[in-house]
Amino acid sequence: MQALRRDARCLQKATSEVTSIIEFGDASDPPAYLGSCSDYQLTEALPMKIKDFMSPVHVYHDPRDSLGDVVRSMADRRHSCALVCEMDAPVGIVTERDIVRLIAGSGNASDWFRQKVRDVMVRKPICVSTETELESALDLARSRSIRHLPVVDSTQRLVGVVTFSDLLKAYTTLLAHNQQTSVDQEKLSVLAIEDPLTGLPNRRAMEIDMRHASAIAQRRSETYAIALMEVDYFQEYSDHYGDEEADQTLKAVASRLNSHIRESDKLFRAAGQQFLLLMPFTPLEGAMIGARRLGKMIYDCGIAHVASPLAVVSVSIGVSACLLNEPWEAVMERADDAMHDAMAFDGNSVRLREAPPDADFWDLSDNSEAPSPSPG
């Protein structure tokens, strides 16, 4: 009688636990099978395999075990199912739902409690391999309404188990991981083409857009122009005012230039103190006018530069436009030559390098001498 009462108490405990799992989903404390599933780390993107998140099985039962022993084992270990094996191969499974159905359909609890587990188990359970992909296992569980899937290795030996909840958790985590990866990749893509100091597109972005502009120009027999600018006497500015102030001045120059260009144009930070303005579908004359206007605007800002002959920050600008079927590198090379020509005249000027070879020269000041900085 004492043994029977002890078995009844075990039965009551098991029934309470498995009923709470059925009625309310997983228990507040996950069953032992699920203990490691909530802590697994995703190390790779798709495809995720069952072996990446399954719960290892360390306890299983012999077909000759009594159902009472199986229930006590499930209750003690908080397992949501019991696996039955012969020679390490799964031959049956008993779930909490099976136990509840037996309780509901039996008039005498002690009768079924003494039965062998082989008489009540679901025989030949559907298993998955450790190499099965997550999505395939999820589809299988959904289509067959399976809540527990034993996991076997290549020799068909039982090595683990996954529940439908495990599959959903893993799939949800995988989706979140992939979404975060996509966001991270987008951020990296932005960082890869953005200058961190000025916020302008960097040289890599410039080369991409230059190739694109060159391709469009050749396809449509159109032209584009560029203006390559360098802050005059910038090394002297940095030596006198310090690197931090020099960075702030570069940011100020970049901001002012970017706020005074056309919507169709694009400004890049080409190098340390160099900026490039890409002007699609713009003839040479229009590019010269625009370059002169931008250069004068920077001069008129009146940013103090005691190490410059002009006493204010200024820029030297080289302008060139593409010829038919001309590679963008050649256009860049001519603009660079023109910019250095402008720098040779103490800066604050625009120089043109374009065919024919007798290039024009435009001084940014109203007269041959540089204008005085604006007040304030």
C-alpha positions as CSV (number, residue, x, y, z in Angstrom):
1,M,0.0,0.0,0.0
2,Q,2.8,2.4,0.8
3,A,4.4,1.8,-2.6
4,L,1.0,2.3,-4.3
5,R,0.5,5.6,-2.4
6,R,4.1,6.7,-3.4
7,D,3.3,5.9,-7.0
8,A,0.1,7.8,-6.8
9,R,1.9,10.9,-5.5
10,C,4.4,10.6,-8.3
11,L,1.5,10.3,-10.7
12,Q,-0.2,13.3,-9.3
13,K,3.0,15.3,-9.6
14,A,3.6,14.2,-13.2
15,T,0.0,14.9,-14.1
16,S,0.1,18.4,-12.7
17,E,3.3,19.2,-14.5
18,V,2.4,17.8,-17.9
19,T,-1.1,19.3,-17.8
20,S,0.4,22.7,-17.1
21,I,2.7,22.3,-20.1
22,I,-0.3,21.3,-22.3
23,E,-2.6,24.0,-21.1
24,F,-0.1,26.9,-20.9
25,G,2.6,25.9,-23.3
26,D,6.1,25.4,-22.0
27,A,6.5,25.5,-18.2
28,S,8.0,28.7,-16.7
29,D,11.2,26.7,-16.1
30,P,12.0,24.9,-19.4
31,P,12.2,21.1,-19.3
32,A,15.7,19.7,-19.1
33,Y,15.7,18.9,-22.8
34,L,15.3,22.6,-23.5
35,G,17.8,23.8,-21.0
36,S,20.5,24.5,-23.5
37,C,18.3,25.6,-26.4
38,S,17.7,29.1,-25.1
39,D,21.4,29.7,-24.7
40,Y,22.8,28.5,-28.0
41,Q,24.7,31.0,-30.1
42,L,24.3,31.4,-33.8
43,T,27.7,31.2,-35.4
44,E,26.7,31.0,-39.0
45,A,23.9,32.2,-41.2
46,L,21.7,29.9,-43.2
47,P,21.5,27.0,-43.4
48,M,21.2,26.1,-39.7
49,K,21.3,22.4,-38.9
50,I,19.6,20.5,-36.1
51,K,22.9,19.7,-34.5
52,D,23.5,23.4,-33.9
53,F,20.7,23.7,-31.4
54,M,19.3,20.3,-30.4
55,S,19.3,19.2,-26.8
56,P,21.5,16.1,-26.1
57,V,19.7,13.1,-24.7
58,H,21.5,11.5,-21.7
59,V,18.5,9.5,-20.4
60,Y,16.3,7.1,-22.3
61,H,14.2,4.0,-21.4
62,D,14.1,0.3,-22.2
63,P,10.8,-1.0,-23.7
64,R,10.4,-3.3,-20.7
65,D,10.4,-0.4,-18.2
66,S,7.2,0.3,-16.4
67,L,5.2,3.3,-17.4
68,G,5.3,4.4,-13.7
69,D,9.1,4.5,-13.8
70,V,8.9,6.5,-17.0
71,V,6.5,9.0,-15.5
72,R,8.6,9.4,-12.4
73,S,11.7,10.0,-14.5
74,M,9.8,12.6,-16.6
75,A,8.6,14.4,-13.5
76,D,12.0,14.4,-11.7
77,R,13.8,15.7,-14.8
78,R,11.0,17.9,-16.0
79,H,11.1,16.2,-19.4
80,S,8.2,16.8,-21.8
81,C,8.7,13.4,-23.4
82,A,10.4,10.0,-22.8
83,L,12.4,8.2,-25.5
84,V,12.5,4.5,-25.7
85,C,15.5,2.8,-27.3
86,E,16.9,-0.6,-28.1
87,M,20.6,-0.8,-28.7
88,D,20.8,3.0,-28.7
89,A,18.3,3.3,-31.5
90,P,14.9,5.0,-30.9
91,V,12.0,2.6,-31.2
92,G,9.3,4.6,-29.4
93,I,8.3,7.8,-27.7
94,V,5.9,8.7,-24.9
95,T,4.8,12.4,-24.5
96,E,3.0,14.3,-21.8
97,R,-0.1,14.2,-24.1
98,D,0.0,10.4,-24.3
99,I,0.1,10.3,-20.5
100,V,-2.9,12.6,-20.1
101,R,-5.0,10.6,-22.5
102,L,-4.2,7.4,-20.6
103,I,-5.2,9.1,-17.3
104,A,-8.4,10.4,-18.8
105,G,-9.4,7.0,-20.3
106,S,-8.4,4.8,-17.4
107,G,-10.7,4.0,-14.6
108,N,-8.0,2.7,-12.3
109,A,-4.6,4.6,-12.3
110,S,-2.7,1.7,-10.9
111,D,-3.6,-0.5,-13.8
112,W,-1.9,1.5,-16.5
113,F,0.8,2.7,-14.1
114,R,2.2,-0.9,-14.0
115,Q,2.1,-1.4,-17.8
116,K,5.2,-1.7,-19.8
117,V,6.2,1.4,-21.7
118,R,6.3,-0.7,-24.9
119,D,2.5,-1.2,-24.6
120,V,1.6,2.5,-24.6
121,M,4.5,4.2,-26.5
122,V,4.2,5.5,-30.1
123,R,6.2,3.1,-32.1
124,K,8.8,4.0,-34.8
125,P,8.8,7.7,-34.1
126,I,9.7,10.0,-37.0
127,C,13.3,11.0,-36.5
128,V,15.6,13.7,-38.0
129,S,19.3,13.6,-38.6
130,T,21.8,15.9,-37.0
131,E,22.5,17.2,-40.5
132,T,18.8,18.0,-41.2
133,E,18.4,21.7,-41.9
134,L,16.2,23.8,-39.6
135,E,13.6,24.8,-42.2
136,S,13.2,21.1,-43.4
137,A,12.6,20.0,-39.8
138,L,10.2,22.8,-39.2
139,D,8.2,21.9,-42.3
140,L,8.2,18.2,-41.2
141,A,6.9,19.0,-37.7
142,R,4.2,21.3,-39.1
143,S,3.0,18.9,-41.8
144,R,2.8,15.9,-39.4
145,S,1.7,17.9,-36.3
146,I,4.7,16.5,-34.4
147,R,5.8,18.1,-31.1
148,H,8.9,16.1,-30.5
149,L,11.5,14.9,-33.0
150,P,14.2,12.4,-31.9
151,V,17.6,13.2,-33.4
152,V,19.9,10.5,-34.7
153,D,23.4,10.4,-36.0
154,S,24.7,8.8,-39.2
155,T,24.6,5.3,-37.5
156,Q,20.9,5.9,-36.4
157,R,22.0,6.1,-32.8
158,L,19.9,8.5,-30.6
159,V,21.9,11.6,-29.8
160,G,19.3,14.3,-29.1
161,V,15.8,15.7,-29.3
162,V,14.1,18.8,-30.6
163,T,10.6,20.0,-29.8
164,F,8.4,22.1,-32.0
165,S,9.0,25.0,-29.6
166,D,12.8,24.5,-30.1
167,L,12.3,24.8,-33.8
168,L,10.2,27.9,-33.6
169,K,12.7,29.5,-31.2
170,A,15.6,28.7,-33.4
171,Y,13.8,29.9,-36.5
172,T,12.8,33.2,-34.8
173,T,16.3,33.7,-33.5
174,L,17.7,33.0,-37.0
175,L,15.4,35.5,-38.6
176,A,16.5,38.1,-36.0
177,H,20.1,37.3,-36.6
178,N,19.8,37.5,-40.4
179,Q,17.9,40.8,-40.0
180,Q,20.6,42.2,-37.8
181,T,23.3,40.9,-40.2
182,S,21.5,42.8,-43.0
183,V,21.4,46.0,-40.9
184,D,25.1,45.6,-40.0
185,Q,26.0,45.0,-43.6
186,E,24.1,48.1,-44.6
187,K,26.0,50.1,-42.0
188,L,29.3,48.7,-43.2
189,S,28.4,49.5,-46.7
190,V,27.7,53.1,-45.7
191,L,30.9,53.3,-43.7
192,A,32.8,51.9,-46.7
193,I,31.8,54.8,-48.9
194,E,31.5,57.7,-46.3
195,D,34.3,59.9,-45.1
196,P,34.0,59.8,-41.2
197,L,35.3,63.4,-40.7
198,T,33.2,65.4,-43.2
199,G,30.3,62.9,-43.8
200,L,30.9,63.3,-47.6
201,P,31.2,60.3,-49.9
202,N,34.8,59.2,-49.9
203,R,37.3,58.4,-52.7
204,R,35.9,54.9,-53.1
205,A,32.4,56.3,-53.7
206,M,33.9,58.9,-56.0
207,E,35.6,56.3,-58.2
208,I,32.3,54.3,-58.4
209,D,30.3,57.4,-59.4
210,M,33.0,58.6,-61.8
211,R,32.8,55.2,-63.6
212,H,29.1,55.4,-63.7
213,A,29.1,59.0,-65.1
214,S,31.7,58.0,-67.7
215,A,29.5,55.0,-68.8
216,I,26.4,57.2,-69.1
217,A,28.3,59.9,-71.0
218,Q,29.6,57.4,-73.5
219,R,26.2,55.7,-74.0
220,R,24.4,59.0,-74.5
221,S,27.2,60.9,-76.2
222,E,26.9,63.4,-73.4
223,T,29.6,65.1,-71.3
224,Y,30.3,65.7,-67.7
225,A,32.8,67.9,-65.9
226,I,34.7,67.8,-62.6
227,A,36.3,70.3,-60.4
228,L,39.1,69.1,-58.2
229,M,39.7,71.5,-55.2
230,E,42.5,71.7,-52.6
231,V,42.5,73.9,-49.5
232,D,45.5,76.2,-50.0
233,Y,48.4,76.0,-47.6
234,F,46.6,73.5,-45.5
235,Q,49.8,71.9,-44.0
236,E,50.8,75.4,-42.8
237,Y,47.3,75.9,-41.4
238,S,47.6,72.6,-39.5
239,D,51.1,73.4,-38.2
240,H,49.9,76.8,-36.9
241,Y,46.5,76.0,-35.5
242,G,46.8,72.3,-34.7
243,D,45.3,69.2,-36.1
244,E,42.0,69.4,-34.3
245,E,41.3,72.9,-35.6
246,A,42.5,71.9,-39.0
247,D,39.9,69.1,-39.0
248,Q,37.2,71.5,-38.0
249,T,38.1,73.8,-40.8
250,L,38.0,70.9,-43.3
251,K,34.5,70.1,-42.0
252,A,33.4,73.7,-42.4
253,V,34.8,73.9,-46.0
254,A,33.1,70.6,-46.9
255,S,29.8,71.8,-45.4
256,R,29.8,75.1,-47.2
257,L,30.7,73.6,-50.5
258,N,28.1,70.9,-50.2
259,S,25.4,73.4,-49.3
260,H,26.2,75.6,-52.4
261,I,26.1,73.0,-55.2
262,R,23.3,72.0,-57.5
263,E,21.0,69.1,-56.6
264,S,22.3,67.2,-59.6
265,D,26.0,67.6,-58.6
266,K,27.8,65.5,-56.0
267,L,30.7,66.5,-53.8
268,F,33.3,63.9,-52.6
269,R,36.3,64.1,-50.3
270,A,38.9,62.9,-52.7
271,A,41.9,63.0,-50.3
272,G,43.2,64.7,-47.2
273,Q,42.4,68.4,-48.1
274,Q,41.1,67.7,-51.5
275,F,37.4,67.7,-52.7
276,L,36.0,66.7,-56.0
277,L,32.8,68.0,-57.5
278,L,31.1,65.8,-60.2
279,M,28.8,67.7,-62.5
280,P,26.9,65.4,-64.8
281,F,25.7,66.7,-68.2
282,T,27.6,69.9,-67.7
283,P,29.6,71.6,-70.4
284,L,33.0,73.1,-69.7
285,E,31.8,76.6,-69.6
286,G,29.2,75.9,-67.0
287,A,31.7,74.0,-64.9
288,M,34.1,76.9,-64.9
289,I,31.3,79.3,-63.8
290,G,30.3,77.0,-61.0
291,A,33.9,76.4,-59.9
292,R,34.6,80.1,-59.8
293,R,31.5,80.8,-57.7
294,L,32.4,78.1,-55.2
295,G,35.9,79.3,-54.8
296,K,34.9,82.8,-54.2
297,M,32.3,81.7,-51.7
298,I,35.0,79.9,-49.6
299,Y,37.2,83.0,-49.8
300,D,34.4,85.3,-48.7
301,C,33.8,83.1,-45.6
302,G,36.9,84.8,-44.2
303,I,38.2,81.9,-42.1
304,A,41.4,83.2,-40.7
305,H,44.6,81.6,-42.0
306,V,47.6,83.6,-40.9
307,A,50.0,81.2,-42.6
308,S,48.5,82.0,-46.0
309,P,49.5,85.0,-48.2
310,L,45.8,85.7,-48.4
311,A,45.3,85.6,-44.6
312,V,42.1,83.6,-45.1
313,V,41.3,80.0,-46.1
314,S,41.0,79.6,-49.9
315,V,40.9,76.8,-52.4
316,S,42.7,76.1,-55.7
317,I,40.5,74.5,-58.3
318,G,41.3,72.5,-61.4
319,V,38.5,71.9,-63.9
320,S,38.2,69.4,-66.8
321,A,35.5,67.9,-68.9
322,C,35.3,64.5,-70.6
323,L,35.8,64.0,-74.2
324,L,34.0,61.4,-76.3
325,N,34.9,57.8,-75.2
326,E,37.5,59.2,-72.8
327,P,38.2,57.1,-69.6
328,W,37.4,58.9,-66.4
329,E,41.0,58.5,-65.1
330,A,42.2,60.8,-67.9
331,V,39.6,63.4,-66.9
332,M,40.8,63.2,-63.3
333,E,44.4,63.4,-64.4
334,R,43.8,66.7,-66.3
335,A,41.8,68.1,-63.4
336,D,44.7,67.3,-61.0
337,D,47.2,69.0,-63.3
338,A,45.0,72.0,-63.6
339,M,44.6,72.2,-59.8
340,H,48.4,72.2,-59.3
341,D,48.7,74.9,-61.9
342,A,46.2,77.0,-59.8
343,M,48.2,76.3,-56.6
344,A,51.4,77.5,-58.3
345,F,49.8,81.0,-58.5
346,D,49.4,81.2,-54.7
347,G,46.0,79.6,-54.8
348,N,42.5,81.1,-54.8
349,S,42.2,80.5,-58.5
350,V,40.6,78.2,-61.1
351,R,42.8,76.6,-63.8
352,L,41.5,74.7,-66.8
353,R,43.2,71.7,-68.5
354,E,41.3,70.7,-71.6
355,A,41.9,70.2,-75.3
356,P,43.0,72.4,-77.0
357,P,46.2,72.5,-74.9
358,D,46.2,76.4,-74.4
359,A,44.3,76.3,-71.2
360,D,42.4,79.3,-69.9
361,F,43.1,80.7,-66.5
362,W,40.5,82.3,-64.2
363,D,41.5,84.2,-61.1
364,L,38.8,84.0,-58.4
365,S,39.3,87.5,-57.3
366,D,37.6,90.4,-59.2
367,N,41.0,91.8,-60.2
368,S,44.4,90.3,-60.7
369,E,45.0,90.6,-57.0
370,A,43.2,88.6,-54.4
371,P,40.2,90.3,-52.9
372,S,40.2,91.2,-49.3
373,P,38.2,89.0,-46.9
374,S,34.7,89.9,-46.1
375,P,34.2,91.7,-42.7
376,G,33.4,89.4,-39.8
